[in-house]
Amino acid sequence: AMDWLARSPDLNTVEHIWDIIEVIQAFSVPENAARMDEARESACNDMGKMLQLVLPVATQIQQEVIKAYGFNNEGEGVLKFARLVKMYETQDPEIAAMSIKLKSLLLPPLSTPPIGGGIPAS
Protein backbone atom coordinates (compact mmCIF):
# COMPACT_ATOMS: atom_id res chain seq x y z
CA ALA A 1 0.00 0.00 0.00
CA MET A 2 2.96 2.31 0.60
CA ASP A 3 4.39 1.66 -2.91
CA TRP A 4 2.30 4.34 -4.59
CA LEU A 5 3.40 6.80 -1.89
CA ALA A 6 7.06 6.23 -2.65
CA ARG A 7 6.44 6.98 -6.32
CA SER A 8 4.22 9.99 -5.67
CA PRO A 9 5.67 13.03 -7.47
CA ASP A 10 4.29 15.26 -4.70
CA LEU A 11 6.37 13.44 -2.14
CA ASN A 12 9.36 13.82 -4.43
CA THR A 13 8.68 17.53 -4.66
CA VAL A 14 8.61 17.80 -0.86
CA GLU A 15 11.95 16.00 -0.68
CA HIS A 16 13.45 18.37 -3.24
CA ILE A 17 12.12 21.37 -1.34
CA TRP A 18 14.21 20.13 1.61
CA ASP A 19 17.25 19.70 -0.65
CA ILE A 20 16.94 23.33 -1.74
CA ILE A 21 16.27 24.61 1.79
CA GLU A 22 19.39 22.81 3.01
CA VAL A 23 21.49 24.22 0.18
CA ILE A 24 20.23 27.75 0.95
CA GLN A 25 20.90 27.24 4.67
CA ALA A 26 24.42 26.01 3.88
CA PHE A 27 25.21 29.48 2.55
CA SER A 28 24.20 30.95 5.93
CA VAL A 29 26.68 28.82 7.88
CA PRO A 30 29.23 31.41 9.13
CA GLU A 31 32.21 29.56 7.61
CA ASN A 32 30.52 29.32 4.19
CA ALA A 33 29.22 32.91 4.34
CA ALA A 34 32.80 34.05 5.05
CA ARG A 35 34.11 31.99 2.10
CA MET A 36 31.51 33.55 -0.21
CA ASP A 37 32.17 37.10 1.07
CA GLU A 38 35.89 36.66 0.58
CA ALA A 39 35.37 35.38 -2.98
CA ARG A 40 32.98 38.26 -3.77
CA GLU A 41 35.40 40.85 -2.39
CA SER A 42 38.22 39.38 -4.50
CA ALA A 43 35.98 39.52 -7.57
CA CYS A 44 35.14 43.24 -7.05
CA ASN A 45 31.85 43.05 -9.02
CA ASP A 46 33.73 41.95 -12.16
CA MET A 47 31.56 39.31 -13.88
CA GLY A 48 34.56 37.41 -15.26
CA LYS A 49 36.16 37.24 -11.82
CA MET A 50 32.80 36.29 -10.28
CA LEU A 51 32.72 33.21 -12.50
CA GLN A 52 36.32 32.36 -11.65
CA LEU A 53 36.22 33.03 -7.91
CA VAL A 54 32.66 32.98 -6.58
CA LEU A 55 31.10 30.19 -8.62
CA PRO A 56 33.61 27.48 -7.62
CA VAL A 57 33.11 28.28 -3.91
CA ALA A 58 29.32 28.27 -4.35
CA THR A 59 29.51 24.97 -6.26
CA GLN A 60 31.61 23.42 -3.49
CA ILE A 61 29.11 24.51 -0.82
CA GLN A 62 26.25 23.08 -2.90
CA GLN A 63 28.07 19.78 -3.48
CA GLU A 64 28.67 19.31 0.24
CA VAL A 65 24.90 19.37 0.80
CA ILE A 66 23.53 17.53 -2.22
CA LYS A 67 25.89 14.55 -2.01
CA ALA A 68 23.84 13.48 1.02
CA TYR A 69 20.85 13.22 -1.35
CA GLY A 70 22.61 10.87 -3.72
CA PHE A 71 23.92 13.41 -6.23
CA ASN A 72 27.49 12.61 -7.19
CA ASN A 73 30.29 14.79 -5.92
CA GLU A 74 31.44 15.88 -9.37
CA GLY A 75 30.19 18.94 -11.24
CA GLU A 76 27.69 16.56 -12.84
CA GLY A 77 25.81 16.27 -9.53
CA VAL A 78 25.39 20.05 -9.29
CA LEU A 79 24.15 20.17 -12.90
CA LYS A 80 21.65 17.38 -12.22
CA PHE A 81 20.46 19.19 -9.10
CA ALA A 82 20.10 22.46 -11.04
CA ARG A 83 18.08 20.71 -13.76
CA LEU A 84 15.81 19.12 -11.14
CA VAL A 85 15.22 22.48 -9.48
CA LYS A 86 14.44 24.04 -12.87
CA MET A 87 11.96 21.25 -13.63
CA TYR A 88 10.19 21.58 -10.28
CA GLU A 89 10.12 25.38 -10.24
CA THR A 90 7.63 25.34 -13.12
CA GLN A 91 5.33 23.09 -11.08
CA ASP A 92 5.74 24.51 -7.60
CA PRO A 93 5.72 28.22 -6.65
CA GLU A 94 7.57 27.50 -3.40
CA ILE A 95 10.44 25.88 -5.28
CA ALA A 96 10.40 28.73 -7.81
CA ALA A 97 10.79 31.26 -4.97
CA MET A 98 13.61 29.26 -3.38
CA SER A 99 15.32 28.91 -6.74
CA ILE A 100 15.38 32.70 -7.10
CA LYS A 101 16.83 32.99 -3.59
CA LEU A 102 19.46 30.37 -4.38
CA LYS A 103 20.47 32.16 -7.61
CA SER A 104 20.83 35.43 -5.71
CA LEU A 105 23.19 33.69 -3.28
CA LEU A 106 25.28 32.24 -6.09
CA LEU A 107 25.65 35.42 -8.11
CA PRO A 108 24.87 38.84 -6.67
CA PRO A 109 22.96 41.25 -8.91
CA LEU A 110 25.28 43.14 -11.22
CA SER A 111 25.35 46.86 -10.69
CA THR A 112 24.24 48.60 -13.83
CA PRO A 113 24.90 52.25 -14.55
CA PRO A 114 21.89 54.47 -13.83
CA ILE A 115 19.65 55.27 -16.77
CA GLY A 116 20.43 58.69 -18.20
CA GLY A 117 24.08 58.53 -17.15
CA GLY A 118 23.35 59.54 -13.58
CA ILE A 119 22.52 63.16 -14.40
CA PRO A 120 19.89 64.34 -11.89
CA ALA A 121 16.65 65.44 -13.47
CA SER A 122 15.77 69.05 -12.68
Secondary structure, DSSP 8 states (H G I E B T S, - for coil): --HHHHH-HHHHHHHHHHHHHHHHHHTTSHHHHHHHHHHHHHHTT-HHHIIIIIHHHHHHHHHHHHGGGT--SSHHHHHHHHHHHHHHHTT-HHHHHHHHHHHHHHS-------TTTT----
